[in-house]
Amino acid sequence: MPSFEESLAKLESIVDKLEKGELSLEESLKLFEEGVQLSAACKQELDAAEGKVQMLVKQRDGSLKAEPFLTGKPS
């Protein structure tokens, strides 16, 4: 299985090829399908990484507590 960086680079290459518009419809569809699969794999890997990210928050007693990383704006 390729790394996240390899998948992202391949996805960027596919986008470049599709944007040029020089491929046949059949070739374009094949690359588009590959791009969708790569995009899904990258999203899955990013979601997994996000789940692992934690912030250490200092408690009132001076101890540190791991809390899930929040991606939204603080309220």
N, C-alpha and C positions, 0 to 999 in steps of 0.2 A: 504494500500500500504506500503510495507516495506521501511525502510530508505535506503539511499545510502549505508551506512556501512553494513547493513544487506544484501542487494543485492550483494555487493562486496564479503562479506564473503561466501555467498551461491555459488557465481560464482567460488571462489577459491576452495571450497569443490568439486564442480562438476569437475573442471579441475584435481584435485588430483585423483578423482575416475576414470576419463577417462584415465589418464596417467598410472595408475596401469595395465590397460588392462585386468582386471578380470571379466568384465561385458559381458553379451551376446550382440549381435549386436542390438537387439531390445532395451535393457536397455540403451546401449550407445547412440543410436539415440534419445531416449526420453530425456536423460540428455543433449545431445548436443543441442537439440531444446530449452530446458529450459535455457541453458547457453547463447544461442543467444538472447533470449528474455531479460535475465538479463543484458547482455552486452549492448543491445540497450537502456534499461531503464537507466543504469548507464551513458551512453554517453549523453542521453537526459538531465539528471540531471546536468551533468558536463557542458554541453553547456549552460543551463539556468543559472547556477552559474557564469560562465564566463561572461555572458551578464550583470550580476549585479555588477561585480567587477569594481570599478572605482578608478582612481588615482586622487588625488587632486594636482593640479599644481599651483604653485605660479606664479601669473602674475606680470608684470613689476610694476604695481601700488600697489603691496602688497596684492591684493585680492587673494582668492583661487577659482579655477575653476575646476569643475568635468569634467574629460575626460575619454572616454572609455579606458579600459585596453587593451594594445596591447600584443599579445602573441608572435609575431615575434621579431627578433633581430632588435635593432635600426639601422637606416640607417645613 
